[in-house]
Amino acid sequence: MSSFNFIAETYRFTEDDIELIDSNYHAKELYPVIYILFDDKKRIAYVGESTNIKSRLKSHLKNKEKNKLTHFYLISSEYFNKSAALDIESLLIQYLPPGANYRLLNGNLGIVNHQYYQQPKYQNLFSKIWSTLELDEKISKSLLDVENTDLFKFSPYKSLTISQFESIKLVLKSLLGKTNSVFIQGAAGTGKTIVGVTLVKLLTCYHLYEEDDYNWDDLELKSLIVELKSKYPNGLNVGFVVPMSSLRQTLKNVFAGIYGLKKSMVIGPSDVDKKDYDILIVDEAHRLQRRVGITNYKSFDDFNRKHGLGKNGHQLDWINKCSKKKVLFYDTEQSIKPADVRHEDFAKLKKSKTSTEVLLQSQMRCIGGNGYIDFVTNLLNCTLKAPFLSSAYDIKIFSDMNEMVKALAEKEKKHGLCRMMSGYSWEWTSKHDDKPDYDAKIDGVELTWNRETKDWINSTTAMSEMGCIHTVQGYDLNYAGIIFGEEIDYDEESNSIVVDKSKYFDAKGKVSIENQEELKDYIIKIYKTLMFRGIRGAYIYVCNPSLKKYIERFV
């Protein structure tokens, strides 16, 4: 049995056509089958699987939302078992919204990743199903194209790691109890944003769904949903706070593609008092601001005055003041400028009797896994003892910028989502008419800072554009090209990273900093964050010879 075959058929979603299913041997004999209910005009669908498909479809006809759908697509095979059917169902739920522009009626929370017999063969079968899938028309997007979309990356339907799944249950338990503040601590790549979006969908939409709309892999979760319905029968008013404007715009677009969610649910910190929120969920909470090196002091002061917070009030205070309960996704290692709320302020709120902390542990973004995360951390802390060795993760250091640009461009053709990034080692002069139309020139390659400030990742494929930390934090790339600029170097005598404040050109990133060690800490965190962006690989160019020589010992 070298490969699996399947049958795909389309029917009208009516009682008469449901009876026609008896002509399908696998459906009639109670094999597991997968189905898609859909309305190609409204672009709404529902994905399910069942061993008693006729009974399930007749039940859906009685549902006030699903009975509005017009057709169903049936996928069957003699090779389907329950695990395989659930897996293919889960994959369809993840790929359909970004791949075919359908919003799903599913209440699915995402299935925890699990293994089963011959799983690789069934996932290869899914590729064949996808390539032949035809609802209103044949789907043109490849699986790779879908995987590179923001809607796929941040989908609340993604399969979850055990750590993510358990964190969601812990948050629900806390919110149903006396806890007012939940801190979710997670390093880069642990999927904080995915968990956040999943929580928003769950807490906003749980009252819309019936019991069979969920995949109940976990009875404890089921009891928590039942308790939510009992305690808050009409749903909750939830706001998703995203401090960085670039990521905020991206997530607004993601929310627009998810049934039950709206763009308006994604807000900035200054919007938290515009509605009476039951729960505020804050992504990248380490980027909430205090009154240092910000753009608009007047509006900041006005908000503090309006809520009686005084001149020293900060955006964490705003969140605390304007919500009954809050969930904050937080990583101290990704606080990268003086304007960020201090760690001590988070620690103070954590000490409250009504606060609790949840730890996200498993690293899911980077193919290099936790080994790569530890490698980058130790490399930039100068505590590394041995080179990083991985057959899966592609990490290289380049001596010529032309070669790095060429290598990234080749990866862009193959994988998509490959971008160049850098620390703030050059002024942004290209935005001025009387200046050159580039910001840095390395080995004859003219490079410009990101021409877009919002959703830059999706605005260009040019390897001559460099993203800064403010346009890439929170995003995933397939390959990350990282330029270590002239502001960061290595001192062999002290075995330490050193920085040059005069060559660091983020004015707001160094305002009020008197201590060189504090600036160094921020700059190291910036480069760590840049190094963590790449899923498949990291390509590195280093301007300063001493730092290049140091990194070459380990790469």
C-alpha positions as CSV (number, residue, x, y, z in Angstrom):
1,M,0.0,0.0,0.0
2,S,2.2,2.8,-1.3
3,S,-0.4,5.6,-1.2
4,F,-3.9,6.2,-0.1
5,N,-6.9,7.0,-2.4
6,F,-10.0,9.0,-1.6
7,I,-13.4,10.0,-3.1
8,A,-14.6,13.6,-3.1
9,E,-18.2,14.5,-3.9
10,T,-20.4,17.6,-3.7
11,Y,-24.1,17.6,-2.7
12,R,-26.7,20.2,-2.1
13,F,-27.3,20.6,1.7
14,T,-31.0,19.4,1.6
15,E,-32.8,16.4,3.1
16,D,-33.1,14.8,-0.3
17,D,-29.4,15.0,-1.1
18,I,-28.5,13.7,2.3
19,E,-30.4,10.5,1.4
20,L,-28.2,10.2,-1.7
21,I,-25.2,9.5,0.6
22,D,-26.2,5.9,0.7
23,S,-24.6,5.5,-2.7
24,N,-21.3,6.1,-1.0
25,Y,-20.1,2.8,0.3
26,H,-17.8,4.2,3.0
27,A,-20.5,6.6,4.4
28,K,-23.2,3.9,4.3
29,E,-20.9,1.4,6.1
30,L,-20.0,3.9,8.9
31,Y,-16.4,4.6,8.0
32,P,-15.1,7.9,9.3
33,V,-15.7,10.6,6.7
34,I,-14.9,14.3,6.5
35,Y,-17.3,16.9,5.2
36,I,-17.4,20.6,4.5
37,L,-20.7,22.5,4.7
38,F,-20.4,25.7,2.7
39,D,-22.1,28.7,1.1
40,D,-19.9,30.0,-1.7
41,K,-21.7,33.4,-1.9
42,K,-21.5,34.2,1.8
43,R,-18.0,32.6,2.0
44,I,-19.0,30.7,5.2
45,A,-18.2,27.1,5.9
46,Y,-18.2,24.4,8.6
47,V,-15.8,21.5,8.7
48,G,-16.5,18.2,10.4
49,E,-16.0,14.5,10.6
50,S,-18.3,11.6,11.5
51,T,-18.8,7.9,11.4
52,N,-22.6,8.5,11.0
53,I,-22.6,11.2,8.4
54,K,-26.4,11.1,7.6
55,S,-27.4,11.6,11.2
56,R,-24.8,14.3,11.7
57,L,-25.9,16.3,8.6
58,K,-29.6,16.0,9.6
59,S,-28.7,17.4,12.9
60,H,-26.9,20.3,11.2
61,L,-30.0,21.0,9.2
62,K,-31.8,21.8,12.5
63,N,-29.2,24.4,13.5
64,K,-30.2,28.0,12.8
65,E,-26.7,28.9,11.5
66,K,-25.7,25.8,9.6
67,N,-29.0,25.3,7.9
68,K,-28.3,28.5,5.9
69,L,-25.4,26.8,4.2
70,T,-26.2,25.5,0.7
71,H,-23.9,22.6,-0.1
72,F,-21.7,20.0,1.4
73,Y,-18.4,18.4,0.2
74,L,-17.9,14.8,1.2
75,I,-14.4,13.2,1.5
76,S,-14.3,9.4,2.0
77,S,-11.8,6.6,1.8
78,E,-11.4,2.9,2.8
79,Y,-8.2,3.9,4.5
80,F,-9.6,6.4,6.9
81,N,-9.5,5.6,10.6
82,K,-10.7,7.9,13.4
83,S,-7.3,9.5,14.1
84,A,-6.6,10.1,10.4
85,A,-10.1,11.7,9.9
86,L,-9.6,13.9,12.9
87,D,-6.2,15.0,11.7
88,I,-7.4,15.8,8.2
89,E,-10.4,17.6,9.6
90,S,-8.1,19.7,11.8
91,L,-5.9,20.5,8.8
92,L,-8.9,21.6,6.7
93,I,-10.0,23.9,9.5
94,Q,-6.6,25.5,9.6
95,Y,-6.1,25.9,5.9
96,L,-9.6,26.8,4.6
97,P,-9.9,30.4,6.0
98,P,-6.6,31.7,4.5
99,G,-6.6,29.3,1.5
100,A,-10.1,29.8,0.2
101,N,-11.3,33.0,2.0
102,Y,-14.0,31.1,4.0
103,R,-14.9,32.1,7.5
104,L,-15.7,29.0,9.6
105,L,-18.6,28.4,11.9
106,N,-16.5,25.9,13.9
107,G,-16.1,26.4,17.6
108,N,-12.9,24.3,17.4
109,L,-10.2,25.3,19.8
110,G,-7.5,23.6,17.9
111,I,-6.5,20.0,18.4
112,V,-3.4,19.2,20.5
113,N,-0.7,17.8,18.3
114,H,-0.6,14.0,18.6
115,Q,1.0,11.1,16.8
116,Y,-0.7,8.1,15.2
117,Y,0.1,5.2,13.0
118,Q,1.2,6.2,9.4
119,Q,0.6,9.9,10.1
120,P,3.1,11.1,7.4
121,K,1.2,9.1,4.8
122,Y,-2.1,10.7,5.8
123,Q,-0.6,14.1,5.8
124,N,0.6,13.5,2.3
125,L,-2.9,12.4,1.5
126,F,-4.1,15.8,2.8
127,S,-1.9,17.5,0.2
128,K,-3.7,15.6,-2.5
129,I,-7.1,16.4,-1.1
130,W,-6.1,20.1,-1.0
131,S,-4.8,20.1,-4.5
132,T,-8.2,18.7,-5.8
133,L,-10.5,20.5,-3.4
134,E,-13.2,22.3,-5.3
135,L,-16.0,24.2,-3.5
136,D,-17.2,27.1,-5.6
137,E,-14.0,26.8,-7.6
138,K,-10.7,25.0,-7.4
139,I,-8.4,26.4,-4.8
140,S,-5.4,28.0,-6.3
141,K,-3.3,28.7,-3.3
142,S,-0.6,26.1,-2.5
143,L,-0.1,24.8,1.0
144,L,3.1,26.9,1.2
145,D,1.3,30.0,0.1
146,V,-1.3,29.4,2.8
147,E,1.3,28.8,5.5
148,N,2.9,32.1,4.8
149,T,-0.3,34.1,5.4
150,D,-0.9,36.0,8.6
151,L,-4.3,34.4,9.0
152,F,-2.7,30.9,9.0
153,K,0.1,31.9,11.4
154,F,-2.2,33.6,13.9
155,S,-5.3,31.4,13.4
156,P,-7.3,30.3,16.5
157,Y,-7.8,27.0,14.7
158,K,-4.2,26.0,14.7
159,S,-3.2,22.7,16.4
160,L,-1.9,23.6,19.8
161,T,1.1,22.3,21.8
162,I,0.3,20.7,25.1
163,S,1.8,23.7,26.9
164,Q,-0.5,26.1,24.9
165,F,-3.6,23.9,25.5
166,E,-2.9,23.7,29.2
167,S,-2.3,27.4,29.5
168,I,-5.7,28.1,28.0
169,K,-7.4,25.9,30.6
170,L,-5.4,27.6,33.4
171,V,-6.5,31.0,32.1
172,L,-10.2,29.9,32.0
173,K,-10.0,28.5,35.5
174,S,-8.4,31.8,36.8
175,L,-10.9,34.0,35.0
176,L,-13.8,31.9,36.3
177,G,-12.4,32.3,39.8
178,K,-11.4,35.3,41.8
179,T,-8.2,36.1,39.8
180,N,-8.2,39.5,38.1
181,S,-4.8,39.4,36.4
182,V,-3.2,36.5,34.5
183,F,0.4,36.8,33.4
184,I,1.4,34.4,30.6
185,Q,5.2,34.3,30.5
186,G,6.7,32.9,27.3
187,A,9.9,33.2,25.4
188,A,10.1,33.9,21.7
189,G,8.5,31.3,19.6
190,T,6.2,29.8,22.2
191,G,3.1,31.0,20.4
192,K,1.9,33.7,22.8
193,T,0.0,35.5,20.0
194,I,-1.8,32.3,18.8
195,V,-2.9,31.6,22.4
196,G,-4.1,35.2,22.7
197,V,-6.1,35.1,19.5
198,T,-7.5,31.6,20.5
199,L,-8.6,33.0,23.9
200,V,-10.3,36.0,22.3
201,K,-12.3,33.8,20.0
202,L,-13.2,31.4,22.8
203,L,-14.2,34.2,25.3
204,T,-16.1,36.1,22.6
205,C,-17.9,33.2,20.8
206,Y,-18.4,30.3,23.2
207,H,-22.1,31.1,23.6
208,L,-22.7,30.9,19.8
209,Y,-21.8,27.2,19.5
210,E,-23.5,23.9,20.3
211,E,-21.7,21.0,21.9
212,D,-20.9,19.2,18.7
213,D,-19.2,22.3,17.2
214,Y,-16.1,21.5,19.3
215,N,-13.7,18.7,19.2
216,W,-13.8,17.6,22.9
217,D,-10.4,16.1,23.3
218,D,-10.5,17.2,26.9
219,L,-13.4,16.8,29.3
220,E,-12.0,19.4,31.7
221,L,-12.1,22.0,28.9
222,K,-15.7,21.0,28.2
223,S,-16.7,21.6,31.8
224,L,-15.0,25.0,31.7
225,I,-17.0,26.0,28.6
226,V,-20.2,24.8,30.3
227,E,-19.3,27.0,33.3
228,L,-18.6,30.0,31.1
229,K,-22.0,29.6,29.5
230,S,-23.7,29.3,32.9
231,K,-21.9,32.3,34.4
232,Y,-21.9,34.6,31.3
233,P,-24.8,33.4,29.1
234,N,-24.7,36.4,26.8
235,G,-20.9,36.3,26.2
236,L,-18.2,38.7,27.3
237,N,-16.9,42.0,25.9
238,V,-13.3,41.3,25.1
239,G,-10.6,43.6,23.8
240,F,-7.3,42.5,22.3
241,V,-4.7,45.1,23.1
242,V,-1.6,45.3,20.8
243,P,0.9,48.0,21.7
244,M,2.9,48.0,18.4
245,S,1.0,49.7,15.5
246,S,2.5,47.5,12.8
247,L,1.4,44.2,14.5
248,R,-1.9,45.8,15.5
249,Q,-2.8,46.4,11.8
250,T,-1.8,42.9,10.8
251,L,-4.0,41.4,13.6
252,K,-6.9,43.6,12.6
253,N,-6.8,42.0,9.2
254,V,-6.6,38.5,10.8
255,F,-9.7,39.2,12.9
256,A,-11.6,40.3,9.8
257,G,-11.2,36.7,8.5
258,I,-12.4,34.9,11.5
259,Y,-16.1,34.2,12.1
260,G,-17.4,35.9,15.3
261,L,-14.4,38.3,15.5
262,K,-14.2,41.9,14.2
263,K,-11.4,44.3,13.4
264,S,-12.6,46.7,16.1
265,M,-11.7,44.1,18.8
266,V,-8.0,44.8,18.1
267,I,-7.1,48.0,19.9
268,G,-4.2,50.1,21.0
269,P,-3.5,51.0,24.7
270,S,-5.2,54.4,24.4
271,D,-8.5,52.8,23.3
272,V,-9.0,50.7,26.5
273,D,-11.5,53.2,28.0
274,K,-13.7,53.5,25.0
275,K,-15.8,50.5,26.0
276,D,-16.7,48.7,29.2
277,Y,-14.5,45.7,28.8
278,D,-15.0,42.6,30.8
279,I,-11.6,41.3,29.8
280,L,-8.6,42.9,28.2
281,I,-6.1,40.5,26.6
282,V,-2.7,42.2,26.0
283,D,-0.3,40.8,23.5
284,E,3.4,41.8,23.7
285,A,2.6,43.4,27.1
286,H,6.4,44.1,27.6
287,R,5.9,46.8,24.9
288,L,3.4,48.8,26.9
289,Q,4.8,52.3,27.4
290,R,5.6,54.7,30.2
291,R,6.2,58.5,29.9
292,V,9.7,58.4,28.5
293,G,10.7,59.0,24.9
294,I,7.2,58.7,23.5
295,T,5.6,60.5,20.5
296,N,2.7,62.4,22.1
297,Y,3.1,63.5,25.7
298,K,-0.1,65.5,25.7
299,S,-2.5,62.6,24.9
300,F,-0.5,60.4,27.4
301,D,-1.0,63.0,30.1
302,D,-4.6,63.6,29.2
303,F,-5.3,59.9,29.7
304,N,-3.6,59.8,33.0
305,R,-5.4,63.0,34.2
306,K,-8.8,61.6,33.0
307,H,-8.3,58.4,35.1
308,G,-6.6,60.0,38.1
309,L,-3.3,58.3,37.6
310,G,-1.0,61.3,38.0
311,K,1.9,62.2,35.8
312,N,3.8,58.9,36.4
313,G,0.9,56.7,35.3
314,H,1.8,54.2,32.5
315,Q,-0.1,52.0,30.1
316,L,0.0,49.0,32.4
317,D,-1.9,51.2,34.9
318,W,-4.4,52.0,32.0
319,I,-5.0,48.3,31.4
320,N,-5.5,47.7,35.1
321,K,-7.9,50.7,35.5
322,C,-10.1,50.0,32.5
323,S,-10.8,46.2,32.7
324,K,-12.5,43.9,35.2
325,K,-10.0,41.2,34.4
326,K,-6.9,41.0,32.2
327,V,-4.6,38.5,30.6
328,L,-1.1,39.8,29.8
329,F,1.4,38.0,27.5
330,Y,4.8,39.0,28.7
331,D,8.5,38.3,28.1
332,T,11.1,40.4,29.9
333,E,13.7,39.5,27.3
334,Q,11.8,41.4,24.5
335,S,11.6,44.8,26.3
336,I,13.8,46.8,24.0
337,K,13.6,50.5,24.8
338,P,13.4,52.9,27.7
339,A,9.8,53.7,26.9
340,D,8.7,50.2,27.8
341,V,7.0,49.8,31.2
342,R,9.6,48.6,33.7
343,H,9.9,45.1,34.9
344,E,9.4,46.2,38.5
345,D,5.9,47.5,37.6
346,F,4.9,44.2,36.3
347,A,6.4,42.5,39.3
348,K,4.4,44.7,41.6
349,L,1.1,43.7,39.9
350,K,2.1,40.1,40.0
351,K,2.4,40.2,43.8
352,S,-1.3,41.0,44.1
353,K,-3.4,38.3,45.7
354,T,-5.7,38.4,42.7
355,S,-2.9,37.7,40.2
356,T,-1.5,34.4,38.9
357,E,1.2,33.4,36.4
358,V,1.1,30.8,33.7
359,L,4.3,29.6,31.9
360,L,4.4,28.8,28.2
361,Q,7.3,26.4,27.8
362,S,7.5,24.6,24.5
363,Q,9.2,26.4,21.6
364,M,7.2,25.9,18.4
365,R,8.3,28.6,15.9
366,C,11.9,27.7,15.2
367,I,12.9,24.4,13.6
368,G,16.1,24.8,15.7
369,G,14.0,24.4,18.8
370,N,15.0,25.3,22.3
371,G,18.6,24.4,21.4
372,Y,18.7,27.4,19.0
373,I,17.1,29.7,21.5
374,D,19.6,28.8,24.2
375,F,22.5,29.1,21.6
376,V,21.5,32.7,20.7
377,T,21.0,33.7,24.4
378,N,24.4,32.3,25.4
379,L,26.1,33.7,22.3
380,L,25.1,37.2,23.0
381,N,25.7,36.8,26.8
382,C,29.2,35.5,25.9
383,T,28.7,32.3,27.9
384,L,28.8,29.9,24.9
385,K,31.2,26.9,25.1
386,A,30.5,25.0,21.8
387,P,29.2,25.7,18.3
388,F,25.6,25.3,17.4
389,L,25.1,22.1,15.4
390,S,21.7,21.3,13.8
391,S,20.9,19.3,10.7
392,A,17.5,21.0,10.6
393,Y,18.2,24.7,11.2
394,D,20.1,26.6,8.5
395,I,22.4,29.2,10.1
396,K,25.2,30.9,8.2
397,I,27.5,33.9,8.6
398,F,28.4,35.8,5.4
399,S,31.5,37.9,4.6
400,D,30.0,39.6,1.6
401,M,26.6,41.4,1.6
402,N,26.1,40.6,-2.1
403,E,26.2,36.9,-1.3
404,M,23.8,37.2,1.6
405,V,21.3,39.2,-0.4
406,K,21.6,36.6,-3.2
407,A,21.1,33.7,-0.8
408,L,18.1,35.3,0.9
409,A,16.5,36.0,-2.5
410,E,16.9,32.3,-3.5
411,K,15.2,31.3,-0.2
412,E,12.5,33.8,-0.9
413,K,11.7,32.1,-4.3
414,K,11.6,28.7,-2.6
415,H,9.8,29.4,0.7
416,G,8.6,33.1,0.7
417,L,8.7,35.3,3.8
418,C,12.5,35.9,3.8
419,R,13.5,39.4,4.9
420,M,16.5,41.5,5.9
421,M,16.7,43.1,9.3
422,S,19.2,45.2,11.3
423,G,19.8,46.9,14.5
424,Y,19.7,50.7,14.5
425,S,23.2,51.4,13.2
426,W,22.2,53.9,10.5
427,E,20.1,57.0,10.4
428,W,16.9,57.0,8.4
429,T,18.0,59.5,5.8
430,S,16.2,58.1,2.7
431,K,12.9,59.7,3.9
432,H,14.3,63.1,3.2
433,D,14.1,64.4,-0.4
434,D,17.6,66.1,-0.3
435,K,19.3,62.9,0.9
436,P,20.4,59.7,-0.9
437,D,17.6,57.2,-1.5
438,Y,19.4,54.6,0.6
439,D,20.4,54.5,4.3
440,A,23.3,52.2,4.4
441,K,25.9,50.9,1.8
442,I,27.7,47.7,2.6
443,D,30.0,46.0,0.1
444,G,28.4,48.1,-2.6
445,V,24.9,47.1,-1.7
446,E,22.6,50.0,-1.1
447,L,20.1,49.3,1.7
448,T,17.1,51.2,2.9
449,W,15.1,51.1,6.1
450,N,11.6,49.6,5.8
451,R,9.5,51.9,3.5
452,E,6.3,50.9,5.3
453,T,5.9,51.2,9.0
454,K,2.7,49.1,9.3
455,D,2.7,45.4,8.2
456,W,6.1,45.9,6.5
457,I,6.6,42.1,6.4
458,N,3.9,41.7,3.8
459,S,4.6,44.9,2.0
460,T,7.8,43.9,0.2
461,T,10.0,41.1,-1.1
462,A,13.0,43.3,-1.7
463,M,16.1,42.0,0.1
464,S,17.5,45.6,-0.1
465,E,15.0,46.8,2.5
466,M,15.9,46.4,6.2
467,G,13.2,45.9,8.8
468,C,13.8,47.5,12.2
469,I,12.8,45.9,15.5
470,H,9.6,47.9,15.6
471,T,8.4,46.4,12.3
472,V,9.4,42.8,12.9
473,Q,8.7,42.1,16.6
474,G,5.9,39.6,16.9
475,Y,6.2,38.3,13.3
476,D,7.5,35.0,11.9
477,L,9.8,34.7,8.9
478,N,11.0,31.6,7.1
479,Y,14.5,33.0,6.8
480,A,15.8,36.0,8.8
481,G,18.7,38.0,7.4
482,I,20.3,39.8,10.4
483,I,22.8,42.6,10.0
484,F,24.9,43.3,13.1
485,G,25.6,47.0,12.7
486,E,28.5,49.1,13.9
487,E,26.9,49.9,17.2
488,I,27.6,46.4,18.6
489,D,31.0,44.8,18.9
490,Y,33.0,42.3,20.9
491,D,35.8,42.9,23.4
492,E,38.1,39.8,23.5
493,E,40.0,40.9,26.6
494,S,36.9,41.0,28.8
495,N,35.0,38.4,26.7
496,S,31.9,40.6,26.5
497,I,29.7,42.4,24.1
498,V,30.3,46.2,23.9
499,V,28.2,48.9,22.4
500,D,28.9,52.4,20.9
501,K,26.1,54.8,21.8
502,S,27.2,57.3,19.1
503,K,26.5,54.7,16.4
504,Y,23.1,53.8,17.7
505,F,20.6,55.9,15.9
506,D,17.2,55.1,17.5
507,A,16.8,58.4,19.4
508,K,13.8,57.2,21.3
509,G,15.6,54.0,22.0
510,K,18.4,55.7,24.0
511,V,16.6,58.7,25.5
512,S,17.1,59.1,29.3
513,I,19.8,56.3,29.4
514,E,22.8,57.4,31.3
515,N,24.2,53.9,32.1
516,Q,26.1,52.3,29.2
517,E,25.2,48.8,30.6
518,E,21.5,49.6,30.4
519,L,21.8,50.6,26.7
520,K,23.8,47.4,26.1
521,D,21.1,45.3,27.6
522,Y,18.5,46.9,25.3
523,I,20.7,46.4,22.2
524,I,21.4,42.8,23.0
525,K,17.7,42.1,23.5
526,I,17.0,43.7,20.1
527,Y,19.5,41.4,18.3
528,K,18.2,38.4,20.2
529,T,14.7,39.2,19.1
530,L,15.9,39.6,15.5
531,M,17.7,36.3,15.6
532,F,14.5,34.6,16.9
533,R,12.4,35.6,13.9
534,G,13.5,32.9,11.5
535,I,11.6,29.6,11.4
536,R,13.9,27.7,9.0
537,G,17.1,29.6,9.2
538,A,19.1,32.7,10.1
539,Y,21.7,34.4,7.8
540,I,24.1,36.8,9.5
541,Y,26.3,39.6,8.4
542,V,28.5,41.4,10.9
543,C,30.0,44.8,10.3
544,N,32.6,44.9,13.1
545,P,35.6,42.5,12.5
546,S,36.0,41.6,16.2
547,L,32.4,40.6,16.6
548,K,32.5,38.7,13.3
549,K,35.5,36.8,14.4
550,Y,33.8,35.9,17.8
551,I,30.6,34.7,16.1
552,E,32.5,32.7,13.5
553,R,33.9,30.6,16.4
554,F,30.3,29.2,17.0
555,V,28.6,29.4,13.6
